[in-house]
Every structure is written in C-alpha cells, then in structure tokens.
Amino acid sequence: MQDKVNSDPHTSAETTHFGYEQVPVDQKVKRVAGVFSSVAGKYDIMNDIMSLGTHRLFKRLTVELSGVRKGHQVLDLAGGTGDLTKLYSKAVGDTGTVYLTDINAEMLTVGRDRLIDAGVVGNVQYIQANGEHLPFPDNFFNCITIGYGIRNFTDKEAAMKELYRVLKPGGRFLILEFSKPNNELLSKAYDVYSSLWPKIGKTLVGDADSYQYLVESIKMHPDQETLKGMMTDAGFDKVEYHNLLSGISAIHRGLKY
C-alpha cells in the first residue's frame, strides 16, 4: 500500500499514514521525529534485531550495486547512524564526498559521533534536511541511497522527484528497505517475530510505542512492484529490484539518463 497523502472530505485536511493511524500531514514529520529521537541511542541494536542481523550485509551489497568510485559525490539520505556513509566514505576516497543527511538531529548526532570514533573524517559532510526539500543544486550527486528510511517519508512521490532533481545524469538511486516476503510461510513467521519488537523495544530502550510504529510502518510500506512503479513515475529508468531473504528486505535501483 502506498503512503499517499489523502484529502479528508469532512475536514478538508490532508492526511497520511503514521503506522496504521491516519494523521494530518503536518503532524507526521513531528511524530516520526519523536520516534527516532527516542530510539537513536539503541537504533543499531534494534536494526540487528529487526533485520535478523542481516542489515549490515545488505548495506554492503547496496554499496556494491551503487557503482560508486573514487571522487564521486554521494548522498546518504535518511542516513541515521551512518552505516552506509562509512562504507561510501571508503569508496569515494579523499577526492569524493559523502553527505550524511537526516531530518532528525539526534540520529545525525549519533551518526557523526560513531563515524568520528571510527576514524571516518575528512570526506563526510553532515546536514540536517527534509528529503522532500533538499538544499542541493540540480544534477549534483553521482549516487543517492536511502537505507531503511523511505517508509518514514510523508510524501514518497515528492521525495523521489526531488532526488531525481539532484542526481546527475548517469547517476544511480538505490533504496534498501524492508519489503514484502514472497513466501507465505516465511511471511507468517516474520509477522509473529515482528510482533515481539515492541516488547523488545520496551526492554532495551524503555519504549514500546516507537517499535509498534516501526512494525506498522513496514506493513504499510509499498510492495516491491508498487515501489518500482513509483520510481519509474518519478523519472528513473531501468528500475529493478533484488529481493533479500525472500523479500523481507529488497534493494531497488534506478538510473537517471
């Protein structure tokens, strides 16, 4: 299901999904910010739990599929704690730059601290920005990646058009995200497993509600074919996707000509 912005005929207010809940558009950004402010310090631990420990491997595969080389300009959008930025920093070398960008200040701070502690300095810029309104010129980046973040965007279609604008001709846009398992038994098993996340979140972070939202946001995220169509509609060419763990996650990739 697409996370579309809908017009409410009774109130004339625009609404969108916050998990299973319909909320006014102007509230979603604030509520998503509250979720990630709450979990920022434990975000990587919970990613290990939510992805069955595979997200680090999937991020490496995403970088391999990006075709990024020395000297490239890379946007790690909704980059959170910087896992992809760390990998891209090595790939672009001293002559390239990676822009770690997130709408949430707490996540960006955690990412910056982690990268500095890991010795990643000199070719990374940190920018707090909304993915639907980016502070970059047209045709600026060789590659743009969103890792486990696009399901939290208020208007995915608007964000993709903005990303198309700032991507250079010949550049690649990749989305790594939880998706829809294509195996019924696996899907049922994963549903049972994900139902435990709020309890785990309560134990590790003291916050069950944020992880309940994360469960619901995955359920509401468009399936593989729908997301592919959204990328095509935004102007990207040769859009394809690779299912990971039978579709628990997927990598979508498109080009700008």
FENRA-V461559 format. One record per helix or strand. SS is the DSSP state (A for helix, B for strand). FROM is the first residue (numbers start at 1). TO is the last residue. If there is no record, write none. Layout:
BEGIN
SS/FROM/TO ; SS/FROM/TO
END
This chain:
BEGIN
B/6/7 ; B/14/18 ; B/21/24 ; A/25/50 ; A/55/66 ; B/73/77 ; A/83/92 ; B/97/102 ; A/105/117 ; B/124/128 ; B/130/130 ; B/133/133 ; B/141/147 ; A/150/152 ; A/156/166 ; B/167/178 ; A/184/194 ; A/197/205 ; A/208/220 ; A/224/233 ; B/237/244 ; B/249/255
END
